[in-house]
Amino acid sequence: MNARTEPSEAEPSATARPPLVRELLLVVGLFLVYKFGRQLVTGHTTEAYRNAGRVWDWERTLQLPGEGAVQSLLLHGDTLAHLANTYYATVHFPATVAFLVWLYLKRPAHYVWARRVLAVLTGAALVLHLVFPLAPPRMLAAAGLVDTAKVYGPSVYGPPQTDTLSNQFAAMPSLHFAWALMVAIGLIVATRSRLRRLWLLHPLVTLVVIVGTANHYWMDAIVATALLGIALAVIQPPHRTATTAGRAQEKLAPAEPQENVLVGAGR
C-alpha cells in the first residue's frame, strides 16, 4: 500500500521592510522639519512671556500641583539635578532613534505605524509652536524656579538672545514627553513580554525631568498627550498577530486524505 500527501502551500511572507534609503531620508527630513521649523517663531519674545503668564494662571485655576514641588526633589543635592539635566540633554533623540531602528529591523509593520504617528504628532506640535509661542517656566519670574541646567549643568541652551540653534519659546507641547510616551506605547504594542508595561517608566521619568528642570509646565505634557491621543486614534496600529508581535508563526499544512493504492492485489 502506498500513501501519498500533497505538499503544503507556501506561508504568506512577513510584512516587507520599507527601503532603507527612503526611510533614512524620511526620518532625517522629519528631524530637520522639527529642528528648523521651531526657528520660525524665534523673536516672538513678548508674546511668549505673555502666554507663559496665562499658562501659569490656568494651572493655578485648575489647581495643578506647582512645578516647584517637583523641582524641590531634584535640589536636595547637586547630583540629582545634574542627572536630570543630563537625561534631558542626552536621552530624548537617541531613545527615539533607537526605538525606530529596532522597529525597522524587528517589527517592520509597527515601524511604519510608529513613524507615521511621530510625523503627524511632530507636525501638529510645530503648528502649535507657531500659533502659541511659550516661554518655559525657568524664564518666568512668577514661577520662582531655578534654571537647573544653568546652575548645575549640563545645558543644551545658550542665552535666548544669542541662541541660534534652538527656539526656547516653543515649550508647548513638550515633544520630549510626547516622543517618550510614543516610544513606550509603541514598544508595549509591538512586543509580548509580560514586563513590557515597564516601558512607561521612560515617559514617567521624562515628565519628572522636564518639569523638575523648569523646562516645561504640566500643561505642556497634557497638551502633548492629547495630540498623541488624536494621532493614535487616526493612525491605527497593525493587527496583532504572531508575526507582528514577534512570535514565530508556525503553520502546519493540513494533509490531504490519504489515497490508498493497492498494487498487485490478488484475488
C-alpha positions, -999 to +999 in steps of 0.1 A: +000+000+000+013+034-010+005+066+009+006+100-009+004+135+007+002+168-013+029+194-004+017+223+017+013+258+002+040+284+010+034+305+040+025+342+035+056+363+038+060+387+067+055+424+062+081+438+038+106+461+054+105+496+038+135+506+016+163+517+040+174+548+019+139+561+017+133+557+054+166+574+063+156+604+041+121+605+057+135+604+093+162+629+086+136+651+069+114+648+100+143+658+122+151+688+100+115+700+100+114+697+138+147+715+142+143+743+117+106+747+120+110+758+155+131+787+143+100+803+126+088+816+159+121+830+171+117+866+181+082+864+195+096+872+229+068+895+242+040+871+232+059+841+246+062+857+280+026+868+279+015+833+271+037+820+299+018+841+324-015+828+310-004+791+313+008+797+349-026+812+358-045+784+340-026+758+360-034+776+393-071+778+383-071+740+376-053+735+409-025+716+393+005+709+416+032+735+414+062+727+393+083+738+422+072+707+442+089+685+416+120+707+414+125+707+451+131+669+449+159+675+425+175+703+445+183+682+475+217+676+460+238+686+430+239+650+418+202+647+412+199+680+394+229+671+372+215+637+364+181+653+354+198+678+332+219+650+316+188+629+310+171+659+294+200+667+271+210+632+260+181+607+261+154+624+240+167+619+205+188+587+210+160+569+226+136+578+198+161+569+171+169+535+188+131+528+190+126+534+153+157+514+143+146+484+165+111+485+150+125+488+115+147+457+120+123+436+141+088+448+135+085+465+101+047+468+102+049+486+136+078+507+123+056+522+095+028+529+120+051+545+146+069+566+120+035+579+107+023+587+142+055+606+151+054+626+119+018+636+125+025+644+161+056+665+153+038+684+126+009+692+149+033+703+176+051+727+152+019+743+142+011+749+179+046+763+184+038+788+157+005+800+169+013+798+207+049+807+214+056+800+251+085+808+274+094+779+297+089+782+335+126+788+341+122+821+323+090+831+342+098+852+373+064+844+388+072+808+389+102+813+411+120+783+397+157+776+392+173+771+358+189+739+368+208+734+336+224+769+340+233+763+377+242+726+378+248+717+341+249+704+315+229+728+294+217+724+258+206+760+256+226+793+254+212+827+262+179+832+244+191+864+227+221+846+211+209+810+208+206+804+171+204+766+173+171+762+191+139+780+198+135+783+236+100+798+232+085+765+219+076+749+252+040+738+243+036+710+236+066+691+251+079+669+223+103+655+249+073+640+267+053+632+236+080+612+219+089+594+251+052+584+256+051+572+220+082+551+225+066+534+255+033+528+237+050+516+206+071+490+225+041+479+245+020+473+214+048+457+194+061+432+220+046+404+241+068+404+272+048+404+305+071+432+317+065+454+286+045+480+306+077+489+324+085+509+293+061+535+308+089+544+332+106+563+303+078+589+299+073+590+336+110+598+342+109+622+313+079+640+329+097+644+362+128+657+344+111+682+321+091+697+350+118+695+376+144+712+354+119+740+348+119+734+310+082+727+308+049+732+325+024+705+334+002+718+306+029+712+281+028+675+289-010+674+290-013+690+255+014+667+242-006+637+255-038+650+238-021+654+205-006+620+207-040+605+215-055+622+184-027+608+162-031+573+176-069+575+171-064+585+134-034+561+127-043+526+138-015+501+147-012+469+126-033+439+137-017+419+164-006+386+150+021+361+159+043+376+132+039+413+140+042+408+178+074+389+175+064+353+179+074+329+152+044+318+132+041+281+130+017+268+104+012+232+096-004+224+062-033+200+065-026+167+049-048+156+022-068+125+029-046+095+021-053+078-011-047+041-008-033+025-039-033-013-039-006-026-062-009-062-074-037-071-051-046-107-059-079-124-056 
